Amino acid sequence: QLQLVESGGDLVQPGGSLRLSCVASGGTLDHYIITWFRQAPGEEREGVSCINYNTDARNYADSVWGRFTISRDSAKNTVYLQMNSLKPEDTAIYYCAAYLNPNTRICLADTDKGRYTHWGQGTQVTVSS
């Protein structure tokens, strides 16, 4: 059974950077779409960025375009989210999630979260001075 574990969340000042990690165990991420979601208090969980693990295709929400970068390390079965120029509105719990889709070469960050079959427990990111 595939399991996902996030780490890297922290308290950071506005303008700062963080790198989140999502480590998969119990299976390979081949043919999976992996997406970073975030959820702020009182808000809906939203897709931030996704990666097609096989093709390396990537997609970003408009709110993070140019500031966040998603990447993968196949040797470590890990997906990263590099977050730069952080803003207070980036404060949220960040989750990685995955679903199997061998029939596509792309991904979309706004894919319905109901499609995701595997979720991590989340990591808190707080951007505040």
N, C-alpha and C positions, 0 to 999 in steps of 0.2 A: 504494500500500500504506500503510495507516494505521500511523503510528508514534507511540508515547507516550514522553514524557520527563518524569521526575519531578525535582523540585528542592525545596530548602527544609529538608532534614534538617540537624540540628545537635546539639550538646551543650547541654542546658538543665537548669537546676536544678528539683527538684520544685516544683510549683506554678506553673511557668512556662508560656509559650505558644509555639507555632510555627505557621506556616502553610505547608503543603505545596502545591505546584503540579504539575499534570499537563497538559502541553501536547501537543496532538495536531497532527500534520502529515501531509501526504499524503492528506488526506481530511477530510470533515466528521464530527462526532460525532452528527449527526441520526440518530434511531432506535436509538442505542446505549444500553445500560446500562453505566454506568461505576462501578466499585467500587474502593475503597481496601482493599487487603489488608495484613496485616503478618505478619512471621515472625521470631520470637525464636529464638536458638540452641537447637537441640534440640526445637523445637516445630513443630507443624503450621502451615501458612500459614492464616490465618483472615481472613474478611471483616470489615471494620470498619464501613464505611459505603458506601452506594450511592446513585446518582442516576439517574433516568430522564431522559435529556437533553432529550427533547421535552416531557414533562409536568411536569418539575421535582419529581416525587415522590421522596421520600427515605426511607431506612431506616437504622437504626443497630443495631450490636451492643449488648447490654445493658451490656457493660463500658465503653462510651464514651458512653452516653446522657447527655445533659445537659452533656457536656464538649466533645465534638467537633461541628463543623458542616460539612457538605458543601455546596458551592455550585458554580455554573457561570457562566462568562462567555462567551456565545455569540459575541460579537465577537472574542474572543481564542482561541476553540476550546480553552478551558482549564477544568479542574475543579480546585477547591481543597478542601483539608481544613484547617479552622481547628481547632487543638488547644489547649484551655485546661486549666488545673488538671492539668497533666501529672504522672504518677506514675512511679516507677521501673519498674513493670510494663508501662508503655507502650513501653519500650525494645525496638526491633525495626528490621528493614529494612521500609520501607513501599513497597508497589508499587501502581501503578494498573493496572487491567485493564479491557478492554471486550469486549462481544459485541453483535452486532446482533440486536435484537428489536423489530420495528415493531408487534408484535401485543399489546403490553401497555402499560398506563398506570402500572404500579407497578414497584418493584424490591424485592428482598430481599437484605440484606447477607450472608445465609448461603447464597446460591446456590452450588451445586457449582462449584468453581474450574475443573473440566474443561470448563465451558461457554464459558469465556473464550478468545477467539481472538487477542487482542492484549494484550501485556504490556510494561510499561516495565522499565527495568533496576534500579529500586529506589533509595531514598535512606535513609540511616541516621539514625535518631532515637535519641539516648541521653539518658536522664533520670537524672541523678546529681548529688549534691552533692560 
